[in-house]
Amino acid sequence: MEILKRYINELLEKSTPQAPIWNIEKIRSGEEPSWNYIDGCMIKAILELYAITKEEKYLAFADNFIDFFVQEDGSIHSYDPKEYNIDNVNAGKTLFDLYKLTKKEKYRKAIDTIYSQVKEQPRTKEGNFWHKMIYPNQVWLDGLYMGQPFYMQYEVEYNNCENCMDSYKQFLNVHKYLRDEKTGLYYHAYDSSREMFWCDKTTGLSKNFWLRALGWYAMALIDTMEVMPESMAAEKANLGDIYKDLIDSMLKYQDESGMWYQVVDKGNEKLNYLETSGTAIFAYAIMKSVRLGFLPEEYFAYGKKAFDGTCKMYLSEENGELQLDGICLVAGLGGKDMRDGTFEYYMSEPVVKNEAKGVAPLILAYIELLHREKDK
């Protein structure tokens, strides 16, 4: 446990809002710092770490980081709501905590700035948010995590729950359209228009079960259920059943190491590998949902096994510094790279070290172990 704390502190010491060491995508592209979901994942994890440890340095780091982007009028440097990119909503989750903790009015205004995107986000004919304006009519599992916990929390805290049912129904649609009956797993994405080259022309579904996408969906469910109001007890119970079914389906594919494979159901295929980010996400989601009562106590061991397996396989020391390896840098569908969603495609994406999409969920899983210790 102490080793992870050291690792977190090493990363923070080397990072600024202008150059976060964990944002490998940004570093490789050479682009200016911008408001993005990757940093959002990391800052949310750091705020959760502050919540349980009460170490001021974590709050100071998170506040300093987000403060850099948020202007006094609530506008956000480099963020345009009218881009309608659901990924950009994710970092908005940090604003709820930061506003409560710092009382900075600009954070409250920035919450409304992000919500202005959610209100106008284009939708599929089934009623789900498009993943991005540049990916019309498409629902990706990733997008549920990026948008729905923010949407539900905003509705509960600032809008008298006016659209809570809308958020809930978007989960029901994903369960209806993206779930595979045979395995209980969910395909990475769905094209409502059936037009994209990567989708099945009958079902609209992409070809494979990508680990991190399934993880995003699991986190979306647990983080949204956590903020749902008491008045939605029946709906929360229903999402809890959907969530438990997902976890039960995933556990059939958990490797003896505790980890999961990049393409979940193809562990025997050559080139497939045990992947850090998706495994860490499930470690967090499972342990958190036991703590919140969404899964029975005996499930905790599966989450702990995933956490331990990831640390054992991929957390190591090089030249006196800790490194977390085995992280798929990015995976998606379509776009200028014509990503086709085949098994070969998922194997072709780079595997990197110390990237927030792996680091942040490992921190969140670590926090669940801290909760466990505290509650003993």
VOPAGU-2260 file (C-alpha; in pm, 1 decimal, decimal comma):
REM VOPAGU-2260
SITE   aa  ch    i         X         Y         Z
SITE  MET   A    0       0,0       0,0       0,0
SITE  GLU   A    1     281,3     243,2      87,9
SITE  ILE   A    2     442,0     184,4    -251,1
SITE  LEU   A    3     132,4     318,7    -423,2
SITE  LYS   A    4     134,1     632,5    -212,2
SITE  ARG   A    5     494,9     689,3    -309,8
SITE  TYR   A    6     406,8     638,0    -676,3
SITE  ILE   A    7     122,1     893,1    -659,8
SITE  ASN   A    8     346,9    1149,5    -491,9
SITE  GLU   A    9     619,9    1098,2    -753,9
SITE  LEU   A   10     368,9    1164,9   -1033,7
SITE  LEU   A   11     232,4    1480,2    -869,4
SITE  GLU   A   12     578,1    1619,8    -803,9
SITE  LYS   A   13     656,3    1595,7   -1176,3
SITE  SER   A   14     327,0    1740,9   -1302,1
SITE  THR   A   15     176,3    2084,4   -1361,6
SITE  PRO   A   16    -149,9    2184,8   -1536,3
SITE  GLN   A   17      62,2    2281,6   -1837,0
SITE  ALA   A   18     248,4    1948,5   -1844,1
SITE  PRO   A   19      90,3    1658,9   -1657,8
SITE  ILE   A   20     328,1    1364,8   -1679,1
SITE  TRP   A   21      40,5    1114,4   -1694,3
SITE  ASN   A   22    -117,2    1250,0   -2013,3
SITE  ILE   A   23      86,2    1050,0   -2265,0
SITE  GLU   A   24    -154,0    1130,4   -2549,4
SITE  LYS   A   25     -94,1    1502,0   -2498,6
SITE  ILE   A   26     282,3    1457,6   -2460,7
SITE  ARG   A   27     304,6    1254,1   -2783,3
SITE  SER   A   28      90,7    1499,1   -2979,8
SITE  GLY   A   29     296,7    1799,8   -2865,1
SITE  GLU   A   30     -25,9    1997,9   -2819,2
SITE  GLU   A   31     -89,3    2277,8   -2570,7
SITE  PRO   A   32    -259,6    2185,6   -2240,2
SITE  SER   A   33    -635,9    2159,1   -2275,5
SITE  TRP   A   34    -948,9    2060,5   -2086,3
SITE  ASN   A   35    -973,2    1683,5   -2141,0
SITE  TYR   A   36   -1112,1    1364,5   -1993,1
SITE  ILE   A   37    -771,1    1209,6   -1920,3
SITE  ASP   A   38    -668,8    1481,5   -1675,9
SITE  GLY   A   39   -1026,5    1474,5   -1546,6
SITE  CYS   A   40    -986,1    1108,2   -1448,4
SITE  MET   A   41    -665,4    1185,7   -1262,5
SITE  ILE   A   42    -785,8    1495,9   -1078,3
SITE  LYS   A   43   -1104,9    1317,0    -969,3
SITE  ALA   A   44    -890,0    1037,7    -824,1
SITE  ILE   A   45    -671,0    1292,2    -642,1
SITE  LEU   A   46    -981,0    1458,6    -495,0
SITE  GLU   A   47   -1102,8    1118,1    -372,7
SITE  LEU   A   48    -760,8    1065,5    -218,8
SITE  TYR   A   49    -794,8    1396,5     -37,4
SITE  ALA   A   50   -1142,2    1298,5      83,2
SITE  ILE   A   51   -1011,9     990,9     260,8
SITE  THR   A   52    -662,5    1102,2     371,9
SITE  LYS   A   53    -741,2    1471,6     439,0
SITE  GLU   A   54    -387,7    1551,3     323,3
SITE  GLU   A   55    -404,5    1912,7     210,1
SITE  LYS   A   56    -144,5    1868,9     -63,8
SITE  TYR   A   57    -391,6    1661,4    -266,3
SITE  LEU   A   58    -662,4    1925,6    -249,9
SITE  ALA   A   59    -410,4    2199,8    -326,7
SITE  PHE   A   60    -286,4    2010,6    -632,7
SITE  ALA   A   61    -638,2    1943,3    -766,6
SITE  ASP   A   62    -752,5    2301,0    -702,3
SITE  ASN   A   63    -443,6    2448,4    -866,9
SITE  PHE   A   64    -486,5    2220,6   -1169,0
SITE  ILE   A   65    -853,7    2294,6   -1237,8
SITE  ASP   A   66    -816,1    2662,9   -1142,0
SITE  PHE   A   67    -568,6    2696,9   -1430,6
SITE  PHE   A   68    -846,1    2618,6   -1681,8
SITE  VAL   A   69   -1152,9    2779,8   -1524,1
SITE  GLN   A   70   -1196,4    3153,1   -1582,2
SITE  GLU   A   71   -1376,5    3388,9   -1343,1
SITE  ASP   A   72   -1688,3    3397,8   -1562,3
SITE  GLY   A   73   -1713,3    3018,1   -1559,5
SITE  SER   A   74   -1581,3    2971,7   -1910,9
SITE  ILE   A   75   -1312,8    2704,8   -1945,4
SITE  HIS   A   76    -985,7    2754,2   -2131,3
SITE  SER   A   77    -974,9    2541,4   -2450,8
SITE  TYR   A   78   -1326,4    2398,4   -2393,7
SITE  ASP   A   79   -1611,0    2464,4   -2635,8
SITE  PRO   A   80   -1947,2    2317,0   -2529,9
SITE  LYS   A   81   -2063,0    2336,1   -2891,1
SITE  GLU   A   82   -1805,0    2079,5   -2997,7
SITE  TYR   A   83   -2049,8    1831,0   -2843,4
SITE  ASN   A   84   -1776,3    1590,7   -2741,1
SITE  ILE   A   85   -1908,6    1386,9   -2447,6
SITE  ASP   A   86   -1550,7    1311,9   -2334,2
SITE  ASN   A   87   -1513,4    1678,6   -2236,9
SITE  VAL   A   88   -1788,5    1649,3   -1974,7
SITE  ASN   A   89   -1580,3    1409,2   -1764,9
SITE  ALA   A   90   -1347,3    1667,6   -1608,6
SITE  GLY   A   91   -1658,8    1858,8   -1501,4
SITE  LYS   A   92   -1712,7    1602,4   -1225,0
SITE  THR   A   93   -1420,6    1755,8   -1036,9
SITE  LEU   A   94   -1604,9    2088,7   -1014,8
SITE  PHE   A   95   -1876,0    1962,5    -776,2
SITE  ASP   A   96   -1619,1    1870,7    -510,9
SITE  LEU   A   97   -1396,7    2171,0    -572,6
SITE  TYR   A   98   -1686,1    2413,7    -544,4
SITE  LYS   A   99   -1792,9    2263,7    -210,7
SITE  LEU   A  100   -1436,1    2255,5     -79,1
SITE  THR   A  101   -1307,4    2593,5    -199,2
SITE  LYS   A  102   -1631,3    2797,1    -234,3
SITE  LYS   A  103   -1489,3    2950,8    -554,0
SITE  GLU   A  104   -1789,1    3089,1    -738,7
SITE  LYS   A  105   -1620,7    3036,1   -1074,3
SITE  TYR   A  106   -1639,5    2659,7   -1019,7
SITE  ARG   A  107   -2016,8    2684,3    -973,2
SITE  LYS   A  108   -2040,0    2883,6   -1296,0
SITE  ALA   A  109   -1819,8    2631,6   -1476,2
SITE  ILE   A  110   -2058,2    2350,7   -1374,3
SITE  ASP   A  111   -2328,7    2538,7   -1566,5
SITE  THR   A  112   -2092,9    2582,9   -1861,2
SITE  ILE   A  113   -2049,5    2205,2   -1885,3
SITE  TYR   A  114   -2421,8    2150,0   -1833,0
SITE  SER   A  115   -2493,1    2378,6   -2128,9
SITE  GLN   A  116   -2329,7    2110,7   -2345,8
SITE  VAL   A  117   -2524,0    1825,1   -2185,6
SITE  LYS   A  118   -2855,0    2007,3   -2242,3
SITE  GLU   A  119   -2788,7    2045,9   -2614,4
SITE  GLN   A  120   -2591,2    1725,0   -2682,5
SITE  PRO   A  121   -2729,6    1565,7   -3002,6
SITE  ARG   A  122   -2902,3    1229,6   -2956,3
SITE  THR   A  123   -2967,3     904,3   -3134,6
SITE  LYS   A  124   -3325,0     819,3   -3228,2
SITE  GLU   A  125   -3333,9     597,3   -2916,0
SITE  GLY   A  126   -3258,4     901,7   -2699,0
SITE  ASN   A  127   -2890,2     852,1   -2611,9
SITE  PHE   A  128   -2624,5    1119,7   -2636,1
SITE  TRP   A  129   -2405,8    1101,3   -2944,8
SITE  HIS   A  130   -2050,0    1019,5   -2847,0
SITE  LYS   A  131   -1922,2    1323,3   -3035,1
SITE  MET   A  132   -2044,7    1560,7   -3303,1
SITE  ILE   A  133   -1782,3    1400,7   -3529,8
SITE  TYR   A  134   -1925,2    1054,4   -3448,3
SITE  PRO   A  135   -2295,7    1110,9   -3525,1
SITE  ASN   A  136   -2560,2     857,7   -3413,5
SITE  GLN   A  137   -2300,1     659,5   -3218,7
SITE  VAL   A  138   -2314,4     541,9   -2858,2
SITE  TRP   A  139   -1983,9     422,1   -2708,8
SITE  LEU   A  140   -1963,4     258,4   -2366,6
SITE  ASP   A  141   -1689,0     511,3   -2283,6
SITE  GLY   A  142   -1940,1     793,9   -2320,5
SITE  LEU   A  143   -2163,5     661,5   -2042,2
SITE  TYR   A  144   -1879,1     718,8   -1796,6
SITE  MET   A  145   -1781,8    1052,6   -1945,6
SITE  GLY   A  146   -2130,4    1202,1   -1927,8
SITE  GLN   A  147   -2384,9    1027,0   -1709,8
SITE  PRO   A  148   -2243,1    1063,3   -1354,0
SITE  PHE   A  149   -2206,5    1439,1   -1416,0
SITE  TYR   A  150   -2555,9    1459,2   -1567,1
SITE  MET   A  151   -2719,9    1273,5   -1277,3
SITE  GLN   A  152   -2531,2    1471,8   -1012,1
SITE  TYR   A  153   -2622,4    1803,2   -1173,0
SITE  GLU   A  154   -2988,8    1707,6   -1188,4
SITE  VAL   A  155   -2992,4    1597,3    -823,7
SITE  GLU   A  156   -2799,5    1894,7    -683,3
SITE  TYR   A  157   -2905,7    2182,6    -907,3
SITE  ASN   A  158   -3213,0    2094,9   -1113,4
SITE  ASN   A  159   -3463,5    1923,2    -878,6
SITE  CYS   A  160   -3397,1    1597,1   -1059,0
SITE  GLU   A  161   -3592,6    1717,8   -1359,8
SITE  ASN   A  162   -3399,3    1496,5   -1604,2
SITE  CYS   A  163   -3285,2    1214,5   -1376,3
SITE  MET   A  164   -3510,7     969,6   -1558,8
SITE  ASP   A  165   -3351,8    1069,6   -1888,1
SITE  SER   A  166   -3008,3     967,9   -1760,7
SITE  TYR   A  167   -3152,9     642,4   -1626,2
SITE  LYS   A  168   -3320,4     561,4   -1960,3
SITE  GLN   A  169   -2991,3     606,6   -2144,5
SITE  PHE   A  170   -2850,3     320,1   -1936,4
SITE  LEU   A  171   -3154,1     106,8   -2018,9
SITE  ASN   A  172   -3094,7     165,1   -2389,2
SITE  VAL   A  173   -2733,2      55,2   -2358,5
SITE  HIS   A  174   -2846,2    -260,0   -2180,8
SITE  LYS   A  175   -3101,9    -320,6   -2454,7
SITE  TYR   A  176   -2889,2    -250,1   -2760,9
SITE  LEU   A  177   -2523,0    -319,3   -2669,6
SITE  ARG   A  178   -2543,1    -628,3   -2447,9
SITE  ASP   A  179   -2460,2    -967,1   -2595,1
SITE  GLU   A  180   -2714,0   -1226,6   -2477,6
SITE  LYS   A  181   -2470,3   -1517,2   -2496,6
SITE  THR   A  182   -2181,7   -1379,0   -2289,3
SITE  GLY   A  183   -2350,5   -1099,0   -2093,5
SITE  LEU   A  184   -2071,9    -868,9   -2216,0
SITE  TYR   A  185   -2127,5    -541,6   -2402,0
SITE  TYR   A  186   -1990,0    -442,8   -2739,5
SITE  HIS   A  187   -1770,0    -132,4   -2750,6
SITE  ALA   A  188   -2012,6      77,6   -2954,2
SITE  TYR   A  189   -2343,9     101,5   -3138,2
SITE  ASP   A  190   -2426,3     294,6   -3454,1
SITE  SER   A  191   -2794,6     379,1   -3449,8
SITE  SER   A  192   -2782,3     472,7   -3821,0
SITE  ARG   A  193   -2610,9     143,7   -3924,5
SITE  GLU   A  194   -2393,1     352,5   -4158,4
SITE  MET   A  195   -2041,1     315,7   -4015,7
SITE  PHE   A  196   -1803,8      70,2   -4181,2
SITE  TRP   A  197   -1718,3     -84,9   -3844,4
SITE  CYS   A  198   -2072,7    -183,6   -3748,1
SITE  ASP   A  199   -2287,1    -487,1   -3817,4
SITE  LYS   A  200   -2549,5    -367,4   -4064,0
SITE  THR   A  201   -2826,3    -559,5   -3885,2
SITE  THR   A  202   -2749,5    -481,3   -3519,3
SITE  GLY   A  203   -2542,4    -162,2   -3552,6
SITE  LEU   A  204   -2286,3    -312,8   -3313,2
SITE  SER   A  205   -1907,8    -306,9   -3327,2
SITE  LYS   A  206   -1720,6    -637,3   -3341,3
SITE  ASN   A  207   -1554,7    -692,0   -3003,0
SITE  PHE   A  208   -1564,3    -667,9   -2624,5
SITE  TRP   A  209   -1291,0    -419,2   -2534,8
SITE  LEU   A  210   -1189,1    -436,5   -2170,7
SITE  ARG   A  211   -1157,7     -66,4   -2091,7
SITE  ALA   A  212   -1491,3      16,7   -2256,4
SITE  LEU   A  213   -1658,4    -242,8   -2034,3
SITE  GLY   A  214   -1476,0     -85,0   -1741,5
SITE  TRP   A  215   -1596,1     264,6   -1830,8
SITE  TYR   A  216   -1950,4     127,3   -1839,3
SITE  ALA   A  217   -1911,2     -44,0   -1500,5
SITE  MET   A  218   -1778,5     280,5   -1346,6
SITE  ALA   A  219   -2057,9     475,9   -1512,6
SITE  LEU   A  220   -2315,1     253,0   -1345,3
SITE  ILE   A  221   -2161,5     255,9    -998,4
SITE  ASP   A  222   -2078,8     628,6    -997,1
SITE  THR   A  223   -2425,6     720,8   -1127,0
SITE  MET   A  224   -2605,6     492,8    -880,4
SITE  GLU   A  225   -2402,4     653,1    -602,3
SITE  VAL   A  226   -2551,2     997,7    -671,8
SITE  MET   A  227   -2907,5     890,0    -760,5
SITE  PRO   A  228   -3174,1    1032,2    -528,2
SITE  GLU   A  229   -3375,4     827,2    -279,5
SITE  SER   A  230   -3685,9     894,0    -487,6
SITE  MET   A  231   -3538,4     666,3    -755,2
SITE  ALA   A  232   -3492,9     361,8    -531,1
SITE  ALA   A  233   -3667,4     129,2    -778,6
SITE  GLU   A  234   -3463,4     257,2   -1073,5
SITE  LYS   A  235   -3143,4     232,4    -870,6
SITE  ALA   A  236   -3226,6    -129,2    -783,7
SITE  ASN   A  237   -3281,8    -202,3   -1152,0
SITE  LEU   A  238   -2945,6     -51,9   -1248,2
SITE  GLY   A  239   -2796,6    -252,4    -960,4
SITE  ASP   A  240   -2926,6    -572,5   -1121,7
SITE  ILE   A  241   -2783,5    -468,6   -1459,9
SITE  TYR   A  242   -2454,0    -390,2   -1288,0
SITE  LYS   A  243   -2437,0    -721,5   -1100,2
SITE  ASP   A  244   -2511,3    -910,3   -1421,9
SITE  LEU   A  245   -2220,4    -726,6   -1588,5
SITE  ILE   A  246   -1980,6    -812,8   -1304,4
SITE  ASP   A  247   -2092,0   -1177,1   -1298,1
SITE  SER   A  248   -2036,0   -1195,4   -1673,8
SITE  MET   A  249   -1689,7   -1039,6   -1640,9
SITE  LEU   A  250   -1582,8   -1271,4   -1358,8
SITE  LYS   A  251   -1608,8   -1569,6   -1595,1
SITE  TYR   A  252   -1319,5   -1416,3   -1787,5
SITE  GLN   A  253   -1097,8   -1308,4   -1496,4
SITE  ASP   A  254    -752,8   -1459,9   -1542,0
SITE  GLU   A  255    -591,0   -1653,9   -1257,0
SITE  SER   A  256    -352,0   -1356,3   -1220,0
SITE  GLY   A  257    -656,6   -1147,0   -1123,4
SITE  MET   A  258    -636,2    -943,1   -1444,2
SITE  TRP   A  259    -844,0    -932,6   -1762,1
SITE  TYR   A  260    -740,6    -941,8   -2126,0
SITE  GLN   A  261    -749,6    -644,1   -2362,8
SITE  VAL   A  262   -1014,7    -822,5   -2570,4
SITE  VAL   A  263   -1200,7    -986,9   -2287,2
SITE  ASP   A  264   -1327,5   -1313,5   -2434,7
SITE  LYS   A  265   -1019,9   -1395,4   -2645,0
SITE  GLY   A  266    -760,6   -1470,7   -2377,0
SITE  ASN   A  267    -628,4   -1767,8   -2573,9
SITE  GLU   A  268    -555,1   -1564,0   -2885,6
SITE  LYS   A  269    -192,8   -1491,9   -2967,1
SITE  LEU   A  270    -102,7   -1123,1   -2915,9
SITE  ASN   A  271    -380,4   -1066,2   -2659,6
SITE  TYR   A  272    -244,2    -933,3   -2330,8
SITE  LEU   A  273    -348,2    -866,6   -1971,9
SITE  GLU   A  274    -430,3    -495,7   -1963,9
SITE  THR   A  275    -382,8    -256,5   -1673,7
SITE  SER   A  276    -642,0      18,9   -1713,6
SITE  GLY   A  277    -948,1    -199,9   -1761,4
SITE  THR   A  278    -840,9    -435,5   -1482,4
SITE  ALA   A  279    -780,0    -145,0   -1242,4
SITE  ILE   A  280   -1122,5      -3,9   -1328,5
SITE  PHE   A  281   -1291,1    -332,4   -1239,1
SITE  ALA   A  282   -1082,7    -358,7    -920,7
SITE  TYR   A  283   -1217,6     -17,8    -818,7
SITE  ALA   A  284   -1575,5     -73,8    -933,2
SITE  ILE   A  285   -1610,1    -411,1    -761,0
SITE  MET   A  286   -1459,3    -302,8    -428,4
SITE  LYS   A  287   -1655,1      23,5    -426,3
SITE  SER   A  288   -1983,7    -148,9    -503,7
SITE  VAL   A  289   -1931,4    -387,6    -211,9
SITE  ARG   A  290   -1874,1     -86,9      15,3
SITE  LEU   A  291   -2189,9      82,3    -114,0
SITE  GLY   A  292   -2396,8    -234,6     -85,9
SITE  PHE   A  293   -2452,1    -296,5    -457,0
SITE  LEU   A  294   -2266,9    -629,2    -445,3
SITE  PRO   A  295   -2246,6    -892,4    -169,8
SITE  GLU   A  296   -1942,0    -898,3      57,6
SITE  GLU   A  297   -1786,8   -1205,4    -109,0
SITE  TYR   A  298   -1726,8   -1009,0    -429,1
SITE  PHE   A  299   -1466,7    -789,4    -260,0
SITE  ALA   A  300   -1205,9   -1063,1    -303,1
SITE  TYR   A  301   -1241,6   -1046,5    -682,8
SITE  GLY   A  302   -1172,6    -674,0    -683,1
SITE  LYS   A  303    -877,2    -712,1    -445,5
SITE  LYS   A  304    -738,3    -992,2    -664,0
SITE  ALA   A  305    -755,9    -763,3    -967,5
SITE  PHE   A  306    -576,5    -485,5    -777,9
SITE  ASP   A  307    -304,9    -717,9    -645,7
SITE  GLY   A  308    -260,0    -882,9    -985,3
SITE  THR   A  309    -211,3    -548,8   -1159,0
SITE  CYS   A  310      45,1    -429,3    -904,2
SITE  LYS   A  311     231,1    -760,3    -916,8
SITE  MET   A  312     245,8    -775,9   -1295,0
SITE  TYR   A  313     292,8    -413,5   -1394,6
SITE  LEU   A  314     404,5    -191,6   -1104,0
SITE  SER   A  315     783,0    -191,5   -1083,8
SITE  GLU   A  316    1081,9      26,3   -1005,0
SITE  GLU   A  317    1319,8     151,7   -1273,5
SITE  ASN   A  318    1616,1     376,9   -1195,9
SITE  GLY   A  319    1473,0     454,0    -853,7
SITE  GLU   A  320    1132,9     554,5    -991,5
SITE  LEU   A  321     807,2     360,7    -991,8
SITE  GLN   A  322     642,4     271,7   -1324,5
SITE  LEU   A  323     298,7     134,0   -1407,8
SITE  ASP   A  324     307,1     -52,8   -1738,8
SITE  GLY   A  325      56,5    -246,7   -1950,4
SITE  ILE   A  326    -176,4      45,9   -2026,6
SITE  CYS   A  327    -348,3      58,2   -2365,3
SITE  LEU   A  328    -296,3     419,4   -2473,3
SITE  VAL   A  329    -620,3     464,4   -2665,3
SITE  ALA   A  330    -877,4     267,3   -2862,6
SITE  GLY   A  331   -1179,1     383,6   -3057,9
SITE  LEU   A  332   -1376,5     331,3   -3376,4
SITE  GLY   A  333   -1381,7     512,9   -3708,8
SITE  GLY   A  334   -1215,5     851,0   -3739,4
SITE  LYS   A  335    -934,1     943,3   -3973,3
SITE  ASP   A  336    -746,1     625,4   -3879,8
SITE  MET   A  337   -1039,1     411,9   -4000,2
SITE  ARG   A  338   -1032,7     207,8   -3680,1
SITE  ASP   A  339   -1240,0     -99,8   -3757,3
SITE  GLY   A  340   -1290,0    -266,0   -3418,1
SITE  THR   A  341   -1133,0    -598,0   -3518,1
SITE  PHE   A  342    -926,6    -803,6   -3274,4
SITE  GLU   A  343    -616,8    -706,3   -3474,3
SITE  TYR   A  344    -705,0    -339,0   -3434,7
SITE  TYR   A  345    -720,6    -360,4   -3053,2
SITE  MET   A  346    -383,2    -537,6   -3054,8
SITE  SER   A  347    -228,9    -264,4   -3271,1
SITE  GLU   A  348    -277,5      26,6   -3033,5
SITE  PRO   A  349      32,1     127,5   -2830,9
SITE  VAL   A  350      87,4       1,2   -2476,7
SITE  VAL   A  351     241,9     263,7   -2248,5
SITE  LYS   A  352     353,5     336,1   -1893,0
SITE  ASN   A  353     223,8     583,3   -1633,1
SITE  GLU   A  354     -80,6     695,9   -1831,2
SITE  ALA   A  355    -375,3     836,4   -1635,9
SITE  LYS   A  356    -626,1     592,9   -1786,5
SITE  GLY   A  357    -440,9     321,2   -1592,7
SITE  VAL   A  358    -302,5     524,4   -1303,3
SITE  ALA   A  359    -627,8     698,4   -1199,5
SITE  PRO   A  360    -837,6     381,0   -1156,8
SITE  LEU   A  361    -551,3     213,0    -970,7
SITE  ILE   A  362    -552,4     509,6    -728,9
SITE  LEU   A  363    -931,4     474,4    -694,4
SITE  ALA   A  364    -892,3     102,8    -620,7
SITE  TYR   A  365    -624,1     187,0    -363,7
SITE  ILE   A  366    -868,9     432,9    -203,7
SITE  GLU   A  367   -1121,1     150,4    -167,5
SITE  LEU   A  368    -860,1     -46,3      27,6
SITE  LEU   A  369    -810,6     260,6     249,3
SITE  HIS   A  370   -1187,7     269,6     309,9
SITE  ARG   A  371   -1173,1     -98,0     399,1
SITE  GLU   A  372    -896,9     -38,2     653,8
SITE  LYS   A  373   -1081,1     257,1     801,3
SITE  ASP   A  374   -1408,4      67,7     837,2
SITE  LYS   A  375   -1253,3    -229,6    1019,0
